[in-house]
Amino acid sequence: MTTDNRSPRLNRKEQRQMGPLRSETRPWGIWEEYLDEQTYRVKRLMVDPGKRLSLQKHKQRSECWVVVQGQGVVMLNEEQREVSGGATIFIPREAVHRLENKGPAPLIVIETQFGVCLEEDVIRLADDWGRT
């Protein structure tokens, strides 16, 4: 006899009611956290038109971004790349990176972090709002 310990699949209404585990408004938009496990974390980033994240790197984690909506530019080390829906970007640990919304609508990205996933692991190298 096999036992299925998985939770029943949630319908869309139930998923919306659950919402994110946490969210934070930032000067560039908002992020929402949906999974926070020991070695990985999943967030949705919503970057407002004309805004960008700080130029940053992380000592303890790598990231993978999947663009699901909007148009923008990703800076990864010395390289810049235009992105839109369907683009995927892998950001290795210690890589200098930034995400910028160049479009007229919100830029929405699903971010998966791998490693030690602490907010304190953001090392800002440049920031439009003077954060360090």
C-alpha positions in Angstrom: 0.0 0.0 0.0 1.3 3.4 -0.9 0.5 6.6 0.9 0.4 10.0 -0.7 1.4 12.6 1.9 1.2 15.5 -0.6 -1.3 18.2 0.1 -4.3 18.4 -2.3 -3.7 20.7 -5.2 -5.0 24.2 -4.5 -7.3 26.0 -6.9 -6.5 29.5 -8.1 -8.8 31.1 -5.5 -7.2 29.2 -2.7 -3.7 30.1 -4.0 -4.6 33.8 -4.0 -6.1 33.6 -0.5 -2.8 32.1 0.8 -0.7 34.9 -0.7 3.0 35.4 -0.1 4.8 34.4 3.2 6.1 37.9 3.4 6.5 41.0 1.2 8.4 44.2 1.3 8.0 47.5 -0.5 11.3 48.9 -1.8 12.0 52.2 -3.6 12.1 50.2 -6.9 8.9 48.2 -6.4 8.0 45.2 -4.2 9.1 41.7 -3.6 7.0 38.8 -2.3 8.4 35.6 -0.8 6.6 32.4 -1.5 9.0 29.7 -0.3 11.8 29.9 2.3 13.5 26.6 2.7 16.9 25.8 4.3 18.9 25.9 1.1 16.6 27.8 -1.3 14.1 30.7 -1.4 11.6 31.7 -4.1 10.4 35.3 -4.6 8.5 37.4 -7.1 10.1 40.7 -7.9 7.9 43.5 -9.3 10.0 46.4 -10.6 8.2 49.6 -11.4 8.7 51.3 -14.8 11.9 53.3 -15.0 13.2 51.8 -11.7 16.1 49.5 -11.0 17.5 47.4 -8.2 20.8 48.3 -6.6 24.1 47.1 -8.2 24.8 44.2 -5.9 26.4 40.9 -5.2 26.0 38.0 -2.7 28.7 36.1 -0.9 26.5 33.1 0.2 24.1 32.5 -2.6 23.5 32.3 -6.3 20.3 33.3 -8.0 18.2 32.4 -11.1 15.8 34.9 -12.5 13.0 34.1 -14.9 11.3 37.1 -16.5 7.6 36.5 -16.7 6.3 39.9 -17.8 7.7 43.2 -19.0 10.9 44.5 -20.6 14.2 45.3 -18.9 18.0 45.1 -18.8 20.1 42.8 -16.7 23.6 43.8 -15.8 25.8 40.8 -15.0 29.4 41.6 -14.2 30.5 43.8 -17.2 27.8 42.5 -19.6 24.3 44.0 -20.2 21.5 42.1 -21.7 18.0 43.1 -22.8 15.3 40.8 -21.4 11.6 40.2 -21.7 9.1 37.4 -20.9 10.6 33.9 -21.0 14.3 35.0 -20.4 16.3 33.2 -17.8 19.4 34.5 -16.2 21.7 32.6 -13.8 23.7 34.8 -11.4 26.6 33.0 -9.8 27.7 33.7 -6.2 29.9 36.9 -6.0 28.7 38.1 -9.5 27.9 41.8 -9.7 24.3 42.2 -11.0 21.4 44.6 -11.4 17.9 44.5 -12.9 16.3 47.5 -14.5 12.8 48.0 -15.9 13.0 49.7 -19.3 9.4 49.2 -20.2 6.1 51.0 -19.6 4.6 48.3 -17.4 5.9 46.5 -14.3 8.8 44.1 -14.9 7.9 40.8 -13.1 10.7 38.3 -12.3 10.6 35.0 -10.4 13.8 34.8 -8.4 15.1 31.5 -7.0 18.0 31.8 -4.5 20.3 28.9 -3.8 22.6 28.6 -0.8 22.4 30.6 2.4 19.5 32.9 1.6 19.6 35.9 4.0 18.5 39.4 3.2 21.7 40.5 5.0 23.7 38.9 2.2 23.0 41.9 -0.2 26.3 43.8 -0.7 25.3 47.0 -2.4 27.9 48.6 -4.7 25.7 51.4 -6.1 22.2 52.4 -5.2 19.9 55.1 -6.6 18.5 55.8 -3.1 21.7 55.9 -1.1 21.2 52.5 0.7 24.3 50.6 1.7 
